[in-house]
Amino acid sequence: MPVTTGEDFRVDTGPDRALLAASVAFAAAAGLGSAVAIRDDLPGEPLGMTVPLSVPAGLAVGWGAAVAAPWPMPAAALLAAARAQRAGPSAATGALCAGIGLGCIAGTLVEPVTRRPRTWSPLTRLAITVNLAASAALVAAGWRHFTAARR
């Protein structure tokens, strides 16, 4: 029976479907969060900072909302993941997606609404949960993509 060494294994450099799926889930979570933020009037107030805009206007200009990532974040994740489908693993793409996911987790945690669970409607609870889960999935897929590219 032949002996197999580590040199015999190749890293798959094809499309990264996990990264694409995570970025699509992240974008969907941002969409859900945006709808909930508009419905429940939840403005983005990271660390207590506010802007004099309505929730829909804040979302439109890329400020985000209490339970929704600013639209440039999911847009960048989607673009990076789509590019990775053609170009193969890239450390920069993996780091970007992982960083976006970590940024969204941090952003969610610094929102005042996140620290007031008794004020959450069922939809707000859902939006926060889905947002954190999708962000964690993006971090994991981005990190996996990053490490695959570094091999």
LUMMIFI-836041 format. One line per 3 residues: number of its first residue (from 1); their letters; for each residue z, y, x of N, C-alpha, C, O. Coordinates in nm, 2 decimals, padded with zeros to 4 digits. Layout:
! residues N
NUM	A	Z/Y/X/Z/Y/X/Z/Y/X/Z/Y/X; ...
END
This chain:
! residues 151
1	MPV	00.00/-00.12/00.08/00.00/00.00/00.00/00.00/00.12/00.09/00.08/00.13/00.18; -00.09/00.22/00.06/-00.10/00.34/00.15/00.02/00.43/00.13/00.08/00.43/00.02; 00.05/00.50/00.23/00.17/00.60/00.23/00.11/00.73/00.20/00.01/00.77/00.26
4	TTG	00.17/00.80/00.11/00.13/00.93/00.07/00.22/01.04/00.13/00.34/01.03/00.13; 00.16/01.14/00.19/00.23/01.25/00.25/00.21/01.37/00.17/00.12/01.38/00.09; 00.29/01.47/00.20/00.28/01.60/00.13/00.14/01.66/00.15/00.10/01.74/00.06
7	EDF	00.07/01.63/00.26/-00.06/01.69/00.28/-00.17/01.64/00.19/-00.27/01.70/00.17; -00.14/01.53/00.12/-00.23/01.47/00.03/-00.24/01.54/-00.10/-00.33/01.51/-00.18; -00.15/01.62/-00.13/-00.14/01.69/-00.26/-00.20/01.83/-00.25/-00.17/01.90/-00.16
10	RVD	-00.28/01.86/-00.35/-00.33/02.00/-00.36/-00.27/02.08/-00.47/-00.23/02.02/-00.57; -00.25/02.21/-00.44/-00.20/02.30/-00.55/-00.31/02.33/-00.64/-00.42/02.37/-00.59; -00.29/02.32/-00.77/-00.40/02.35/-00.86/-00.42/02.50/-00.86/-00.33/02.58/-00.88
13	TGP	-00.54/02.54/-00.83/-00.58/02.68/-00.82/-00.66/02.73/-00.94/-00.73/02.83/-00.94; -00.66/02.65/-01.05/-00.74/02.68/-01.17/-00.67/02.78/-01.25/-00.57/02.85/-01.21; -00.72/02.80/-01.37/-00.66/02.90/-01.46/-00.51/02.87/-01.48/-00.47/02.76/-01.49
16	DRA	-00.43/02.98/-01.49/-00.29/02.97/-01.51/-00.26/02.99/-01.66/-00.23/03.10/-01.71; -00.27/02.88/-01.74/-00.25/02.89/-01.88/-00.11/02.93/-01.92/-00.09/02.99/-02.02; -00.01/02.89/-01.84/00.13/02.92/-01.87/00.15/03.07/-01.86/00.22/03.13/-01.94
19	LLA	00.09/03.13/-01.76/00.10/03.28/-01.74/00.04/03.35/-01.86/00.09/03.45/-01.91; -00.08/03.30/-01.89/-00.15/03.36/-02.01/-00.07/03.35/-02.14/-00.06/03.44/-02.21; -00.02/03.23/-02.16/00.06/03.21/-02.28/00.19/03.30/-02.28/00.22/03.35/-02.39
22	ASV	00.25/03.31/-02.17/00.37/03.39/-02.16/00.34/03.54/-02.19/00.41/03.61/-02.25; 00.23/03.58/-02.13/00.19/03.72/-02.15/00.15/03.75/-02.30/00.18/03.86/-02.35; 00.08/03.65/-02.36/00.05/03.67/-02.50/00.18/03.67/-02.59/00.19/03.75/-02.68
25	AFA	00.27/03.58/-02.56/00.40/03.58/-02.63/00.47/03.71/-02.61/00.54/03.77/-02.70; 00.47/03.77/-02.49/00.53/03.89/-02.46/00.47/04.01/-02.54/00.54/04.09/-02.60; 00.34/04.01/-02.55/00.27/04.11/-02.63/00.30/04.09/-02.78/00.32/04.19/-02.85
28	AAA	00.31/03.97/-02.82/00.34/03.95/-02.96/00.49/03.99/-02.99/00.51/04.05/-03.10; 00.58/03.97/-02.90/00.72/04.02/-02.91/00.72/04.17/-02.92/00.80/04.22/-03.00; 00.64/04.23/-02.84/00.63/04.38/-02.84/00.58/04.43/-02.98/00.63/04.53/-03.03
31	GLG	00.48/04.36/-03.03/00.43/04.39/-03.16/00.53/04.38/-03.27/00.55/04.46/-03.36; 00.60/04.26/-03.27/00.71/04.24/-03.37/00.81/04.35/-03.35/00.86/04.41/-03.45; 00.86/04.37/-03.23/00.96/04.47/-03.20/00.92/04.61/-03.25/01.00/04.69/-03.31
34	SAV	00.79/04.64/-03.23/00.74/04.77/-03.28/00.75/04.79/-03.43/00.79/04.89/-03.48; 00.70/04.68/-03.50/00.71/04.68/-03.65/00.85/04.69/-03.70/00.88/04.77/-03.79; 00.94/04.62/-03.63/01.09/04.63/-03.67/01.14/04.76/-03.64/01.22/04.82/-03.72
37	AIR	01.11/04.82/-03.53/01.16/04.95/-03.49/01.12/05.06/-03.59/01.20/05.14/-03.63; 00.99/05.05/-03.63/00.94/05.14/-03.73/01.01/05.12/-03.86/01.06/05.22/-03.93; 01.02/05.00/-03.91/01.09/04.97/-04.04/01.23/05.01/-04.04/01.28/05.07/-04.14
40	DDL	01.31/04.98/-03.93/01.45/05.00/-03.93/01.49/05.14/-03.86/01.60/05.17/-03.84; 01.38/05.22/-03.83/01.40/05.35/-03.76/01.49/05.34/-03.64/01.60/05.40/-03.63; 01.44/05.26/-03.54/01.52/05.23/-03.42/01.45/05.30/-03.30/01.37/05.23/-03.23
43	PGE	01.48/05.42/-03.27/01.42/05.49/-03.16/01.46/05.43/-03.02/01.57/05.38/-03.01; 01.38/05.45/-02.92/01.41/05.41/-02.79/01.51/05.51/-02.73/01.48/05.63/-02.73; 01.63/05.46/-02.69/01.73/05.55/-02.63/01.79/05.48/-02.50/01.91/05.46/-02.50
46	PLG	01.71/05.44/-02.40/01.76/05.37/-02.29/01.86/05.46/-02.22/01.84/05.57/-02.18; 01.98/05.40/-02.20/02.09/05.47/-02.13/02.13/05.60/-02.20/02.17/05.69/-02.13; 02.10/05.61/-02.33/02.13/05.73/-02.40/02.02/05.84/-02.39/02.04/05.95/-02.45
49	MTV	01.92/05.82/-02.31/01.81/05.92/-02.30/01.73/05.92/-02.43/01.69/05.81/-02.47; 01.70/06.03/-02.48/01.61/06.04/-02.60/01.49/06.13/-02.58/01.49/06.21/-02.48; 01.39/06.11/-02.66/01.28/06.20/-02.66/01.27/06.26/-02.80/01.30/06.18/-02.90
52	PLS	01.22/06.38/-02.82/01.21/06.44/-02.95/01.08/06.39/-03.03/01.00/06.47/-03.06; 01.07/06.26/-03.05/00.96/06.20/-03.12/01.01/06.11/-03.22/01.11/06.05/-03.21; 00.93/06.09/-03.33/00.96/05.99/-03.43/00.94/05.85/-03.36/00.88/05.84/-03.25
55	VPA	00.99/05.75/-03.42/00.97/05.61/-03.37/00.82/05.58/-03.35/00.78/05.53/-03.25; 00.73/05.60/-03.46/00.59/05.57/-03.44/00.53/05.65/-03.33/00.45/05.60/-03.25; 00.56/05.78/-03.32/00.51/05.86/-03.21/00.55/05.82/-03.07/00.47/05.81/-02.98
58	GLA	00.68/05.78/-03.06/00.73/05.73/-02.93/00.66/05.60/-02.89/00.63/05.58/-02.77; 00.63/05.51/-02.99/00.56/05.39/-02.96/00.42/05.42/-02.91/00.37/05.37/-02.82; 00.35/05.52/-02.98/00.21/05.55/-02.95/00.20/05.61/-02.81/00.10/05.58/-02.75
61	VGW	00.29/05.69/-02.77/00.28/05.75/-02.64/00.33/05.66/-02.52/00.32/05.70/-02.41; 00.38/05.55/-02.56/00.43/05.46/-02.45/00.58/05.47/-02.42/00.62/05.41/-02.31; 00.66/05.53/-02.50/00.80/05.54/-02.48/00.87/05.41/-02.51/00.97/05.37/-02.46
64	GAA	00.81/05.34/-02.61/00.88/05.22/-02.66/00.98/05.25/-02.77/00.98/05.36/-02.82; 01.05/05.15/-02.81/01.16/05.17/-02.91/01.27/05.08/-02.87/01.27/05.00/-02.78; 01.38/05.09/-02.95/01.50/05.01/-02.92/01.47/04.86/-02.90/01.54/04.80/-02.82
67	VAA	01.39/04.81/-02.98/01.36/04.66/-02.98/01.22/04.63/-02.94/01.17/04.52/-02.97; 01.15/04.73/-02.88/01.01/04.70/-02.84/00.98/04.76/-02.71/01.01/04.87/-02.68; 00.91/04.68/-02.63/00.87/04.73/-02.49/00.76/04.83/-02.51/00.68/04.83/-02.60
70	PWP	00.76/04.93/-02.42/00.65/05.03/-02.42/00.52/04.96/-02.41/00.50/04.87/-02.33; 00.41/05.00/-02.48/00.29/04.93/-02.48/00.22/04.91/-02.35/00.15/04.81/-02.33; 00.24/05.00/-02.25/00.18/04.97/-02.12/00.23/04.84/-02.05/00.16/04.78/-01.97
73	MPA	00.35/04.80/-02.09/00.41/04.68/-02.02/00.33/04.55/-02.07/00.28/04.48/-01.99; 00.32/04.53/-02.20/00.25/04.41/-02.24/00.10/04.42/-02.21/00.03/04.32/-02.18; 00.04/04.54/-02.21/-00.10/04.56/-02.17/-00.12/04.52/-02.03/-00.22/04.45/-02.00
76	AAL	-00.03/04.56/-01.94/-00.04/04.52/-01.80/-00.03/04.37/-01.78/-00.10/04.31/-01.70; 00.07/04.31/-01.85/00.09/04.17/-01.83/-00.03/04.09/-01.88/-00.07/04.00/-01.82; -00.09/04.13/-02.00/-00.21/04.07/-02.05/-00.33/04.08/-01.95/-00.40/03.98/-01.93
79	LAA	-00.35/04.20/-01.90/-00.46/04.22/-01.81/-00.44/04.14/-01.68/-00.54/04.08/-01.63; -00.32/04.14/-01.63/-00.30/04.06/-01.51/-00.32/03.91/-01.53/-00.38/03.84/-01.45; -00.26/03.86/-01.64/-00.28/03.72/-01.67/-00.42/03.68/-01.70/-00.47/03.57/-01.66
82	ARA	-00.50/03.77/-01.77/-00.64/03.74/-01.79/-00.72/03.74/-01.66/-00.81/03.66/-01.64; -00.69/03.83/-01.57/-00.75/03.83/-01.44/-00.72/03.70/-01.36/-00.80/03.65/-01.29; -00.60/03.65/-01.38/-00.56/03.53/-01.30/-00.63/03.41/-01.35/-00.64/03.31/-01.28
85	QRA	-00.68/03.42/-01.48/-00.76/03.30/-01.53/-00.89/03.29/-01.45/-00.94/03.17/-01.44; -00.95/03.40/-01.40/-01.07/03.39/-01.33/-01.05/03.38/-01.17/-01.12/03.31/-01.10; -00.95/03.46/-01.13/-00.93/03.48/-00.98/-00.84/03.37/-00.92/-00.84/03.36/-00.80
88	GPS	-00.77/03.30/-01.00/-00.67/03.20/-00.94/-00.54/03.27/-00.91/-00.52/03.39/-00.93; -00.45/03.19/-00.85/-00.32/03.25/-00.82/-00.32/03.37/-00.72/-00.39/03.37/-00.63; -00.24/03.46/-00.75/-00.22/03.58/-00.67/-00.07/03.62/-00.67/-00.01/03.63/-00.78
91	AAT	-00.02/03.64/-00.55/00.12/03.67/-00.54/00.15/03.80/-00.61/00.25/03.82/-00.68; 00.06/03.90/-00.60/00.07/04.03/-00.67/00.08/04.01/-00.82/00.16/04.08/-00.89; -00.01/03.93/-00.88/-00.01/03.91/-01.02/00.12/03.85/-01.07/00.18/03.89/-01.17
94	GAL	00.16/03.74/-00.99/00.29/03.68/-01.03/00.41/03.77/-01.02/00.49/03.78/-01.11; 00.41/03.85/-00.91/00.52/03.95/-00.90/00.52/04.06/-01.01/00.62/04.10/-01.06; 00.40/04.10/-01.04/00.39/04.20/-01.15/00.44/04.15/-01.28/00.52/04.22/-01.35
97	CAG	00.40/04.03/-01.32/00.44/03.97/-01.45/00.59/03.95/-01.45/00.66/03.98/-01.54; 00.64/03.89/-01.34/00.79/03.87/-01.33/00.86/04.00/-01.34/00.97/04.01/-01.40; 00.81/04.10/-01.27/00.88/04.23/-01.27/00.88/04.29/-01.41/00.97/04.36/-01.45
100	IGL	00.76/04.28/-01.48/00.76/04.34/-01.61/00.86/04.27/-01.70/00.93/04.33/-01.78; 00.87/04.13/-01.69/00.96/04.06/-01.77/01.11/04.10/-01.74/01.19/04.12/-01.83; 01.14/04.11/-01.61/01.27/04.16/-01.58/01.30/04.30/-01.62/01.41/04.33/-01.67
103	GCI	01.20/04.39/-01.61/01.22/04.52/-01.66/01.24/04.53/-01.81/01.32/04.61/-01.86; 01.18/04.44/-01.89/01.20/04.44/-02.03/01.34/04.39/-02.07/01.40/04.44/-02.16; 01.38/04.29/-01.99/01.52/04.24/-02.02/01.62/04.35/-01.99/01.71/04.37/-02.07
106	AGT	01.60/04.41/-01.87/01.69/04.52/-01.84/01.68/04.64/-01.94/01.79/04.69/-01.98; 01.56/04.67/-01.98/01.55/04.78/-02.08/01.61/04.74/-02.22/01.67/04.83/-02.28; 01.60/04.62/-02.26/01.67/04.57/-02.38/01.82/04.58/-02.37/01.88/04.63/-02.46
109	LVE	01.87/04.55/-02.25/02.02/04.55/-02.24/02.07/04.69/-02.23/02.19/04.71/-02.26; 01.99/04.79/-02.19/02.05/04.92/-02.18/02.03/05.00/-02.31/02.07/05.12/-02.31; 01.97/04.95/-02.41/01.95/05.02/-02.53/02.08/05.01/-02.61/02.14/04.91/-02.62
112	PVT	02.12/05.13/-02.67/02.25/05.13/-02.74/02.25/05.03/-02.86/02.35/04.97/-02.89; 02.14/05.01/-02.93/02.13/04.92/-03.04/02.17/04.78/-03.00/02.23/04.70/-03.08; 02.13/04.74/-02.88/02.16/04.60/-02.83/02.32/04.58/-02.82/02.36/04.47/-02.84
115	RRP	02.39/04.68/-02.79/02.53/04.67/-02.78/02.61/04.69/-02.91/02.73/04.69/-02.91; 02.54/04.70/-03.02/02.60/04.72/-03.15/02.55/04.61/-03.25/02.49/04.64/-03.35; 02.58/04.48/-03.22/02.53/04.37/-03.30/02.57/04.38/-03.45/02.50/04.33/-03.53
118	RTW	02.68/04.45/-03.48/02.72/04.45/-03.62/02.63/04.54/-03.70/02.63/04.54/-03.83; 02.55/04.63/-03.64/02.46/04.72/-03.71/02.32/04.65/-03.72/02.23/04.71/-03.79; 02.30/04.54/-03.67/02.16/04.47/-03.67/02.13/04.42/-03.81/02.21/04.36/-03.87
121	SPL	02.01/04.45/-03.85/01.95/04.38/-03.97/01.90/04.25/-03.92/01.89/04.22/-03.80; 01.88/04.15/-04.01/01.82/04.02/-03.96/01.69/04.04/-03.88/01.67/03.96/-03.79; 01.61/04.13/-03.92/01.49/04.16/-03.84/01.51/04.21/-03.70/01.45/04.18/-03.61
124	TRL	01.61/04.30/-03.69/01.65/04.35/-03.56/01.70/04.24/-03.47/01.66/04.24/-03.36; 01.78/04.16/-03.53/01.83/04.04/-03.45/01.72/03.95/-03.40/01.71/03.91/-03.29; 01.62/03.93/-03.49/01.51/03.85/-03.46/01.43/03.92/-03.35/01.39/03.85/-03.25
127	AIT	01.40/04.04/-03.36/01.32/04.12/-03.26/01.39/04.11/-03.12/01.32/04.09/-03.02; 01.52/04.13/-03.12/01.59/04.13/-02.99/01.58/03.99/-02.93/01.56/03.98/-02.81; 01.60/03.89/-03.01/01.60/03.75/-02.96/01.46/03.71/-02.91/01.45/03.66/-02.80
130	VNL	01.36/03.74/-02.99/01.22/03.71/-02.95/01.18/03.79/-02.82/01.12/03.74/-02.74; 01.22/03.92/-02.82/01.19/04.00/-02.70/01.25/03.94/-02.58/01.19/03.93/-02.47; 01.38/03.91/-02.58/01.45/03.85/-02.46/01.39/03.71/-02.42/01.37/03.69/-02.31
133	AAS	01.36/03.63/-02.52/01.30/03.50/-02.49/01.16/03.51/-02.43/01.13/03.45/-02.33; 01.08/03.60/-02.49/00.94/03.62/-02.43/00.95/03.68/-02.30/00.87/03.65/-02.21; 01.04/03.77/-02.27/01.05/03.83/-02.14/01.10/03.73/-02.04/01.05/03.73/-01.93
136	AAL	01.19/03.64/-02.08/01.23/03.54/-01.99/01.12/03.44/-01.95/01.11/03.40/-01.84; 01.04/03.41/-02.05/00.92/03.32/-02.03/00.82/03.39/-01.94/00.76/03.32/-01.85; 00.81/03.52/-01.95/00.72/03.59/-01.86/00.77/03.59/-01.72/00.69/03.58/-01.62
139	VAA	00.90/03.61/-01.70/00.96/03.61/-01.57/00.94/03.47/-01.51/00.89/03.46/-01.39; 00.96/03.36/-01.58/00.95/03.23/-01.53/00.80/03.20/-01.49/00.78/03.14/-01.39; 00.71/03.23/-01.58/00.57/03.21/-01.55/00.52/03.29/-01.44/00.44/03.25/-01.35
142	GWR	00.56/03.42/-01.43/00.52/03.50/-01.32/00.58/03.45/-01.19/00.51/03.45/-01.09; 00.70/03.41/-01.19/00.76/03.36/-01.07/00.69/03.23/-01.02/00.66/03.21/-00.90; 00.66/03.14/-01.12/00.59/03.02/-01.08/00.45/03.05/-01.03/00.40/02.99/-00.93
145	HFT	00.38/03.15/-01.09/00.25/03.19/-01.04/00.26/03.25/-00.90/00.18/03.22/-00.81; 00.36/03.33/-00.87/00.39/03.39/-00.74/00.41/03.28/-00.64/00.35/03.29/-00.53; 00.50/03.19/-00.67/00.52/03.08/-00.57/00.40/02.99/-00.54/00.38/02.95/-00.43
148	AAR	00.32/02.97/-00.64/00.20/02.89/-00.63/00.10/02.96/-00.54/00.04/02.90/-00.45; 00.09/03.09/-00.55/00.00/03.17/-00.47/00.05/03.18/-00.32/-00.03/03.19/-00.23; 00.18/03.17/-00.30/00.24/03.18/-00.17/00.22/03.05/-00.09/00.24/03.05/00.03
151	R	00.19/02.94/-00.16/00.18/02.81/-00.09/00.06/02.80/-00.01/00.03/02.70/00.06
END
